[in-house]
Amino acid sequence: MGKQAATTSPVYAIVDLETTGTNWKNQARIIQIGCVLVQDNQIIHQFETKVNPGVAIPSAVQQLTGIHQRDLQSAPTFDELAPSICAMLTDTTFVAHNVNFDFSFLNMELVKAGYPELTIPAIDTVTLSQILMPTAPSFRLRDLTSYLGIEHDNPHSASSDAEATAILLMDLMRRLHELPTLTLTKLAELNLKLPEQTAVMFARELAMREAAPVNLDNAHYVSNGIVLHKIRPRTVEHPHRKFPYPRTKKQKATFFGDKYQYRPVQAKLMNSIYNQFRQPDGSQQLVIEAGTGTGKTLGYLVPLSYLAYPHGQIIISTVTNVLQKQLAQVVNEQLGELLPFQLQAVIVKGNQHYIHLGKYVRSLSMNEDGANVQLLKARLLVWLTQTTTGDLDELNLNSMRSPYFATIQHHGLHTVTPDEPFYRDDFLIRRQQALQTANIVITNHAYLVEHAAELTNDQQASYLVVDEAQHLSHSVMRHSRLTIEFAKLSTALNQLKNLVSQRDEHNLRAVFAKLPLGSYNIELLQTDLGAVEQALEEFQTALLNLLPASQATTGYVEAMVPVAAIAEILDFTQPLMIGLEQALASVQLHFNALQRLFDGRRDSWLSLDRYQMNQFSSHFAVLAQANDELHRLANGVDDEAAAFWVSYIEGNELGNLKLSGGLLAQNHYLSTHVYPHFKAMVFTGATLFTSQRSAYLYQQLDLDPETVKTKHFGSPFDYEHQMELLIASDAVEPSLESEYLDYLATTIAEITTQNPCQTMILFNSLVTIEQVYSRLRKTSLFDQRDILAQGINGNRDKLLKQFATGTDSVLLGAASFWEGIDLPEDQLQLLIVTRLPFDSPDDVLVKAQHEHLKRQGKSPFYQVDLPQMIMRMRQGIGRLLRTDRDYGTVVILDPRLITRRYGKSVLKMLPQGMPVAAIPTSQLAGRVKKFLKTHGAV
């Protein structure tokens, strides 16, 4: 087979197994084996065989792998294959994507066949990918091959998976070989606990470097023992002339060239912006609703670029960090290619999104951390050789919730001093420098609301674009709202106590043991922390005493508390708050004394000592921030729009109590704190309006309808032929809960069984998803389709990745699934709306907002509830058509759309030209099938 070549380089055996199940003990057996041998970065042999397992193959496995019982009748058994498998794998290094499964499963089959377990080294490409490709969006094999452009036509086929993993391994080995030697050394110092012998790969590479040293390339530099990526200097243009804006159709056609399609609606959008802001006496606030498919992003970027160039700025704000990234791609990849001049762009987001280099490097000295934390440190080491921004969001980490990240996140420029070792490398300082020369600043609504004044150099030459503008007022509300999580404070307090306790041998007590003044302050700190603990317990008890006994139900409790009562508790002139403030001030005083002792003997300390001082400072910052937030809450008790509420789990009140507070209305915050910093503003989105007059939108955006200019640009899609909306005329009312849930499950099963296409089902709550999911499990649908449910099968991102690669998957989602999801072409063909998306009337904030509006003599339903529902409905239906090639059906399983007067208002705001029909539930499945059949879908 060629594996015993004269060279001494290792042979890697990349193996993938398809099995009847994941648990060998439950009689799961191998049904297919794929193996690819790689040596010297070349495939030298390939092997594939099906295996007769001697047991039935579950239908779900048949659907996943495409392997059926009949395919295995004449296949060899594993016992017959075992001798050749052992011979093939002898003296190789076993490789698999999730080696803990494939290696152990194969060994168990070998033992069952009477052979000894393999004792060869085994490595895992999942873990290698996590370390060497830290910014990959996902580490499933199917996602990695797509990310790297590796041909992988038959996922879940052992031969295809093994070959794809082999190519992945060769890519990973190349990346490993390109790592700086210092980074490899740092990785070795982490003593990583990786699956099987995966760490051998790093040891082998490091041994090669010791035998043949490699110099650091020009793209990197070393700072304080860490390899970082160089920043490309920003070029600042000194233009000698202005460039004419392409006004006419002919000029635009030339401007877009062959690479981009000329869109008439987009052209009108561009001209409306350019002409509006070229008029010196025209309105400087422009609201634009641009339907899906208009090319909205380039539609506002192009005219504003010509208006702002060369000395102005464009500030673009959107709702999420993901959309920031997408906007940056449009700016860098499309706008930069089109414009005849250069523009510099920078992404700006909250401080906590950036790594603090000093804190991270100090954490490397702590090898006592768990295996998962050490793996995170390794990924960060490699990432620092790649990133030029220090933005932790580049890592796509679900583990960002890990407490470890709280210790390395940045807390702002005020935490960085010129004597900091990484001062010149600090990513926030670099970001501020980039901000000074940037022509385009891409931020999010939350940052805009809080830092509008910092985003622009000259308000007389700055244009603001609020994309997804319907969310801006919610960001103001979130900015005003604060939550004190006492469990988080308790965790920080316990960490502080451990750092000064007598029980732990390796803490600050040991650090200062030989310094009498240090030991004295340690004792004082221990007393101070006890006083903080007592003050926090008294605070929580006072909050719980505000709740009447009738609200003490089982399970989760969330209840409003009277503003007057909260004002009394948060009175910083009274003993309760005085005691808490004095205790915290005393901790700060005595820790400052320790810090002065520590700084006076800088050369005397180990890196572990510095890490522990940093840990105390970080954990105390949590308590200090909570104290600041309590002051902010106290300052808001006099606002008539203020509301306060507490939440906890009955039976463990002091363990998870939360106090929240904030405003129920934005009170002209935008017009006083945000808009004055910009010369002109564009507010845009695909679904901004909820009625013809749209008073709701103007109120939410704090705009004067008399002075603002409004433009509507409809979608270019042919809704009459690409889409239809069906309403179940005899659907069960949601108020009949048990009957309604049975109706939903039965109807969903019937429609989806008869229409095997990509289907998304929108709900109003995770509880309803769980209840319907449990009912669907009892139907035949589970044997036929891949059912993905939010809150059951994974989080939003994971479910969307799985769904987007399916062919007839069914996705059950709520809340965030109503908007911000792009599933073009055959990724979505059927959308089922289970219930009109009103806010729950039992929600504590909804109740508070209703009471606030009633006090003003306004109708909560027409002022807020109905407009919000219409906007969500428009957003939800907008998921179906994303390109002019898409088609599909929307099914509404809520009769209120035709039985309530407000139903007409909702239907008026849905896409014009879309056919709408109210029919009995029994006809829905057939009607959907008929529509999809006309488009060749089923």
Secondary structure, DSSP 8 states (H G I E B T S, - for coil): ---S-SS---EEEEEEEEES-S-GGGT--EEEEEEEEEETTEEEEEEEEE-B-SS---HHHHHHH---GGGGTTS-BHHHHHHHHHHHHTTSEEEETTHHHHHHHHHHHHHHTT-----S-EEEHHHHHHHH-TT-S--SHHHHHHHHT----STT-HHHHHHHHHHHHHHHHHHHHHS-HHHHHHHHHT----STTTTHHHHHHHHHHHHS-----TTEEEETTEEEE----------SS------SHHHHHHHHTTTS---HHHHHHHHHHHHHHH-TTS-SEEEEEE-TTS-HHHHHHHHHHHHHTTT-EEEEEESSHHHHHHHHHIIIIIIHHH-SS---EEE---GGGBB-HHHHHHHTT-TTS-HHHHHHHHHHHHHTTT-SS-BGGGG--GGGGSHHHHTTB---GGG--TTSTTGGG-HHHHHHHHHHH-SEEEEEHHHHHHHGGGS-S-GGGEEEEEETGGGHHHHHHHHH-EEEEHHHHHHHHHHHHHHH-SS-SSSHHHHTTT-HHHHHHHHHHHHHHHHHHHHHHHHHHHHHTTS-GGG--SSEEEEE--HHHHHHHT-TTSHHHHHHHHHHHHHHHHHHHHHHHHHTTGGG--HHHHHHHHHHHHHHHHHHHHHHHHHHHHHTTT-TTEEEEEEEETT-HHHH-EEEEEESS-TTHIIIIIGGG-SEEEEEESS--SSSS-HHHHHHHT--TTT-EEEEE---S-HHHHEEEEEETT---TTSHHHHHHHHHHHHHHHHHH--S-EEEEES-HHHHHHHHHHHTTSTHHHHS-EEEBTTTB-HHHHHHHHHT-SS-EEEEEGGGGSS----GGG--EEEE-S-----TTSHHHHHHHHHHHHTT--HIIIIIHHHHHHHHHHHHTTS--STT--EEEEE--THHHHSTHHHHHHHTS-TT--EEEE-GGGHHHHHHHHHHHTT--
